[in-house]
């Protein structure tokens, strides 16, 4: 009889390398390794050879960068998404895409399960498995870190390194970088190790070598640089007048933002599983895009539509962070977001300088800003009669006066 097949989300790091071998031994199954190219750059070098040498029967390394930018990053940015006021959700938004492709491969290969190396304390386990549940509930999920047998065999990294050495698995585990990283087209994250101390200062000069995508603001150029972003219906379609795909936009903005020290965030966030965790993020291109998009909306978006959409930002952000990208409520919210973006078109000019993204102008053929009405000088359009404000204020003050009268009578 043919062996069962398991599709493993494989990064080539210590954990997934050990897990690949462990799965093959424990389940006597055929292991298909899958790596999503979502912008890790040189981290992908040699992965196929390593996976095959570790015991994989087949390896998929799929370039999903264009899909990631167009179908995940851009829709999320249209929603103005910002988790807990700081995090642009770089890791969170990548997981549903990875899991979606894993499910596709599992079905194509006739696999009975997918597996991942996310720990039982993190958010990624939830994101992977909720996506699988939404898209392919018939496919099983194996999470080794939640299995007692696996944890007993590997109580710490020392045991994993020893296992790798025993089985000839080449791994890089160094005390020189005592933290974990996750990189993609939108950001790179750093956590664990010395970062578990929230008093540790990653921005100190001696820790500068930790960062990958950006220079520190102190080392950024002394000369500001301008960039113009062209939007059509909420999506950035050109930089400095040059038409670009979403992928090209993100790549160029990452380069620009990194050059000027933009997009570093250090925060303690609330994980879905209940604990707080400290994360450091570099999101250079995303920070520029987020700022530009908001400025474009300020000129073109109806006030009540904007306030309604803004009231949903916290909810939308939680859905992405917690792994509900393919849930019906997120899809419903996205439909509202898409409707809100119909007139978010025009050009935004920004000045980039030493970690700052500074607005330097915005224009649109569908601008809702009317200088004739907004002017403090005489209104040539006669569209706004200042005297009308008297009745407007009187009506809005009515309930306040009634409430105040009730409170006064209670005191008497």
N, C-alpha and C positions, 0 to 999 in steps of 0.2 A: 504493500500500500504506500502511496505517496505520503511524504511527510506534510504535516500542517505548515502553513506559512504565517510568519509574523512580520509586519512592517514596523521597523524601528526608526523613530526620529533620531538621526545620528549627526553629531557635531564633530566627532573625532577627538573630543576631549577625554579626560580620564574617566568620567562617569559613564558616558555612552559607549566608550570602547570596552570597558569592563562589562557593562550590561549586555552588549552584543554577544560576547563570549558566554556569559552566564545564561542568557536566554537559550542559546543553542544547546548548552549542556543540560539545563534544567528541563526544558520542554521537548528536547530531541526534535526540534523544529528547524525548518528552513528560514533563515533570517534574511529579510530584504532591507537593506539600509537605505534610508532616504534623507537627503540633505537638500534643503531649500536655499537656493541662492537668492537672498533678499538684500544683498549689499554688504556681505562680510569681507569682501576683497580677498586679500591673500590668505585669510583663514581657511579658504577652500582648497588651497594647494595640497595635492597629494592625498586627498581624502578617499578617493575611489580605491587607490592601491592599498591604503591602510585598512579600509573596511573589508576588502577581499582577503587581505592577509590575516585579519582577525577572525574571519570565519563567515562573512556574509556570502550568500550565494549569488546575490545580485545587488547592484548599487544604482540608485537614481540620484543624480545631482541636477535639479531642474532650475532653470533661470526664471524666477518669478518676480523679478524686480519691476518690470513694467506693470504687471498686474497689481503688485503691491502698491505702487504709486497711484495708479489710476482708480482702482476699485476699493482701496482700503484707506490710504492716507488722505486722498482728496475728499472723499465723502465725509470722513471724520472731521477734517478741517472746516468744511462747510458748516458743520454743527457748532463750531467755536469751542471744540472740546478741550477742557483743561481740568485734569483730575486734582482735586483739593487745591485749586488755585495756582498750581505750579507745574505739574507733570503733563507733558504732551503725549504720553501714552505710547512711546516708541516700541517697547517690548510688548505691551498689551495688544496692540493692533496687529502685530505680526503673527501671533499665535493662531488666530482663526484661519488665516491663509495657509499656514503650515499644516494644520490639522485637516483642512479641506483637501489639500493635495494628498495627504496620507490616505485619506478615505478613498480618493479616486484610485490610487495605486493599489490599495488593498482589494478593491472590487475588481480591478483589471487583472490582478495576479491570483485572485481566488483565495486571498488570505482570510483567516478566521479572526485575526486580532491585530490591533496596532499596539505599539509600546512606546513609552517615553521615559526620559531620565529625570523628570521633574521630581523634586522632593515632596514629602508629605506636609511640609511646612509652608510651601510657596503658593503663589497664585497660578503658575503655569499649568499645574496639574488640572486645575479647575477649567482653565481656558481650553486646553486640549480636549478634555473629556466632555465638556458641554457642547463643543462644536461637533464632536463625533456623535453625541446623542441626538443632536438636531439634524445631522445630515445622513447618518447611517446607524440607526439604533441596533441593527442586527449584528454589527461588528463588535467584538469584544475589545476590552482595553486592559493592558497589563501595565501596572505601575510598580516596578520592582522596589522602589524605596518605601512603598507602603506594605510590602510583604515581609512578614516576620523572619522568614528563612533568609531573605537577602540581607536584612539588617543585622541578623546574628552573624552572618559570614563577613559582613563589611561594616563593623561598628565605627570605623573611622577611615580617613584617607590613607593611613599607613598600610592598612590591610588591602586596600584597593591597589595601591602601588606595588605591593608585594605580589598580588595576584597577577597584575599586568606583567611584571618581570618574569614570573614563573611561566606564563604562557607566551612570552615573547611579544607582548603587545607594546609597541613604542608609544610612550606617553611623556608629556612635558609637565612636570609638577615641580614648581620652584617656590622657595620661600622669598625670592626676590620680589614677586608680585603676589602678596598674600590677600588677594581679593578675586572675585569672579567678574567676568565681563560678558555682555551680550551686545553684539553689534548688528545693525542693519542699516537700510537706506535712510531711515528717519533719525536714528540716534545710536549712541552707545551708552550702556549702563555699567555701573560699578557698584558692587555690594559685597558684603561679608569681609572677613579678615579684619584689618585694622579699622575699616569703616564701620564696624559694629559698635565702636565707641562714638557716640554722637558729639563728643567734645573734640574728636580728632579733626584737624583742619586740613582738608585736601587741597585747599587753595594756597597753602604755604609754598614758598619758593622751592623748598626741598622736595615737595611732592609733585612738582610740575611734570615729571616724566610719566606720571600715571595717565595723563590725558592723551587722547589719540586724534581727535577730530579738530581740536582748536588750540590756539595759543592762549595764554593768559591775557586779560585786558592790558596788563602792564607791558607785555611784550608785543602787543598789537601795533600796527603802523601809527605814526603820529599824524598822518594825513587821513582825513575822512574820505570815504568813497560813497558815491551815489549809485543807486540802482533803481530802475523803473520796472514794475511788475504790471503786466496787462492781464485783466480778468475778463472772463466771459461767463456769465451765469454762475458766479462763485468759484470758478476754477482759474488758476493762473495758467495762461496759455503762451506767454511770451516774457522774455527778460530783455530789457533795453531794446525793445522793438523786434527782437529775433524770436520767431515762432519756435516753440519747443514742446516736446511731449512732457507729460507729468514726470517721467523718470529723469529726463534731461533737466527739467526745472529743479528737481530735488538735488541732483548731482552738482549743478552749478551753484545753487544757494548754499549747499554744504561747504563748498570751497570758499565762497565769499564770506560766509559767516565764521568759518573756522579761522580764516585769515585775520578777522577783526575781533576775535575773542568773544564771539556771541554765542549764547545758548547754554551756558553752564548753570546747572541747578543742583543744589544740595538740600535734601529734604528728608524728613521722617514722615513716612506715609502709613496709612492704615490698610493693611492687607485684608483681602476678602475673608481669609480663614480666621481672622480675629486678632492677630498680633500687629504691633507696629514694627516697621523695618526702616532702616536708613539706606537711602540710595543716592548716588551721585550720577548725574546725567549730562551728556553733551548732545544738544539738539540744535546745531547751528542753523541749518537750512530751515528746519521747521519753525524756529523762533522768528525768522524773517518772514516766512510765509504767513504765520499766524498773525503777526502784527499788520502786515499789508492787507490781509483779508478783512481784518476788523476795521481798518481805515476805509477800505472800499465800501463796506457795509454802512459806515457812518454817513456816507454821502448819498447812498442809493436805496437804502432800506427803509420802509415805512416804520414809523415809531412803534406802533402797537405790534406789528409783526416781529420787529426786533426784540421788543420786551417779552413777547410770548416765547420766541425761540430761546432767548437768554434764560428764561425761567426753567427751561428744560436742559440746560447745559450740565448741571450737576447730575441729573438722572441719566442723561446720555453718557456722560463720562463714567459713571458707575457701571453702566451696562458694558462698556468697552473694557474697563479695568477688570470687571468680574468675569468676563468671558461669554457674555450673552450677545455676541455680534450677530449670530444667526437666529436669535430669538424673535418672535413676532412683534414684541414691543419695540425693539430697536428698529426693525424694518418699518414699523408704523411711524416712528419718530423721523426716520430718514425721509419718508414721503413728505412730511411737513417741512423738513429742512430744505429739500429740493424745491418745493414750492416757494419758500422764502428767498431763494437765491436767483429767481428769474431775472431780476434787474440788477444783480450785483455785478456790474460790468463797467470797465473803465481802466484808468491807469493810476497807480500809486507810486509816488517817488519817495524813497527812503534814503536817509544818510546813516551809514554804518561807521561807528567810531568807538573804539576801545570798549567793546562789550555792550554798546548801546545801539538800539535800533530806533532812529529818530525820524518822525514824520517830516517830510519836506514838500508835500503837495499832493493833491488828489483831484482828478477830473473825470467826468463821465458824461456821455451823451444822454443819459437818463438820470441825471442828478436831480435830487429832490430839494437841493439847496437853492433858494431864490434870493440873490443879493438885494433885489428891490424890496422884498418883504422884510428881510432880516436887518436891513440897514438902520442905523441910528439916526440917519438923516431923513429928510422928507421922503415919504413913500410915493414914488411916481405912479405905481400901479393902483394905488387906492385899495389894495387887497386887504389891508389890515387897519381897522379903525381902533386906535388905542382906547377910545372911550368904551368899546365893547368889553374891555377887561373888567370894568366895574361890576357889571352883572355877572360875569363869569366868576369873579372872586366872591361876590355876595352869595351865589348859589352854593359854591363849594364850602363856604364858611357856615352855612345854615346848620348843618349837623353838629359842627363844633360848638356853636353857640347854644344849641339845645342841650348837648351833653354837659357843657359848662354850667348851665342853669340848674340841671339836675344835681350836679355835685355841690353847688352852692346851697341849694335847698336842703340837702342832706346834712350839711354842716350846721345850718341854722336850727 
